[in-house]
């Protein structure tokens, strides 16, 4: 029986390739967010029992570099520079735009049945925004299609908004209740 010896570089490459075959662990905050249903304090003025999505845009920060004069140039009366000015480079962070958080109504989880999600996938497919399988799952390709549909409407999110669901004909439009009707 012969024994195979692996060189260190070959073994390292084999381990890297093997690790690439493993499914990545989910990292919170990366990828598409889940739909949030508030059970505590909803946004002000929100109807009871409504479901909400939240999209957060991080603050935009830039690095500003400035030359600050520590000592001005020393110039003689005849205009000859005796000593040049001395400057110090200062670097600081400046917030260009603050963090923004946008809350918007979404269909509740109970409404997002596999049949409704399949209808969503077909509606997105008919508009050329989804090319995946009609599987009734709110998977990454479906969320990508939702984002492509909603972005021109002013909501760059993979969470299906109630407004988009209604526009696609997937959700019932709220009707104002009659205050004189008895319940």
LINGILIN-V997587 format. One record per pair of residues at least 6 apart in sequence whose C-alpha atoms are under 8 Angstrom apart, sorted by the first residue. I is the first residue (numbers start at 0). J is the second residue. Records with the same first field share a line. If there is no record, write none. Layout:
I = J + J
//
This chain:
31 = 139 + 142 + 157 + 158
32 = 157 + 158
33 = 52 + 158
34 = 51 + 52 + 53 + 105 + 108 + 158
35 = 50 + 51 + 52 + 53
36 = 49 + 50 + 51 + 52 + 107
37 = 49 + 50 + 51
42 = 102
49 = 104 + 105 + 107
50 = 104 + 105 + 106 + 107
51 = 102 + 103 + 104 + 105 + 106 + 107
52 = 102 + 103 + 104 + 105 + 158 + 160
53 = 100 + 101 + 102 + 103
54 = 100 + 101 + 102 + 156
55 = 98 + 99 + 100 + 101
56 = 98 + 99 + 100
57 = 97 + 98 + 99
58 = 94 + 95 + 96 + 97 + 98 + 99
59 = 94 + 95 + 96 + 97 + 98
60 = 92 + 93 + 94 + 95 + 96
61 = 92 + 93 + 94 + 95
62 = 90 + 91 + 92 + 93
63 = 90 + 91 + 92 + 93
64 = 88 + 89 + 90 + 91
65 = 88 + 89 + 90
66 = 86 + 87 + 88 + 89
67 = 86 + 87 + 88 + 89
68 = 84 + 85 + 86 + 87
69 = 84 + 85 + 86 + 87
70 = 84 + 85 + 86
71 = 83 + 84 + 85
72 = 80 + 81 + 82 + 83 + 84 + 85
73 = 80 + 81 + 82 + 83 + 84
74 = 80 + 81 + 82
75 = 81
103 = 160 + 161
104 = 160 + 161 + 162
105 = 158 + 159 + 160 + 161 + 162
106 = 159 + 160 + 161 + 164 + 170
112 = 135
113 = 134 + 135 + 136
114 = 135
115 = 135 + 169
116 = 135 + 136 + 137
117 = 133 + 134 + 135 + 136
118 = 135 + 169
119 = 164 + 167 + 169
120 = 129 + 133 + 135 + 141
121 = 133
122 = 167
123 = 129 + 144 + 145 + 148
124 = 130
128 = 144 + 145 + 147 + 148
129 = 140 + 141 + 143 + 144
130 = 140
131 = 140 + 141
142 = 157 + 158 + 159
143 = 157
144 = 157
145 = 156 + 157 + 158 + 159
146 = 154 + 155 + 156 + 157 + 158
147 = 155
149 = 155 + 156 + 163
150 = 156
161 = 170
164 = 170
165 = 171 + 172
//
